[in-house]
Amino acid sequence: MAQGSAGNVIAALVSFFIPGLGQLTQGRVLAALGYFTLSAVLWFFLLGWIGHILATIDAAVWKPKS
């Protein structure tokens, strides 16, 4: 899957709503857990939206190692 592919767009969209879900759809379990946990912690300080944005960007620009 190349950057900008439909898979990355879908992953970015779902990561926007549930941080880490996009990474999970890309098969990156540790990254998914990390973004989900980061966002959960940040929501205690009312900054959870930062986790949503970071997860979205990461899912959108990720390229598998070839």
Rosetta blueprint (number, residue, H / E / L):
1 M L
2 A L
3 Q L
4 G L
5 S L
6 A H
7 G H
8 N H
9 V H
10 I H
11 A H
12 A H
13 L H
14 V H
15 S H
16 F H
17 F H
18 I L
19 P L
20 G L
21 L H
22 G H
23 Q H
24 L H
25 T H
26 Q L
27 G L
28 R L
29 V H
30 L H
31 A H
32 A H
33 L H
34 G H
35 Y H
36 F H
37 T H
38 L H
39 S H
40 A H
41 V H
42 L H
43 W H
44 F L
45 F L
46 L L
47 L L
48 G H
49 W H
50 I H
51 G H
52 H H
53 I H
54 L H
55 A H
56 T H
57 I H
58 D H
59 A H
60 A H
61 V H
62 W L
63 K L
64 P L
65 K L
66 S L
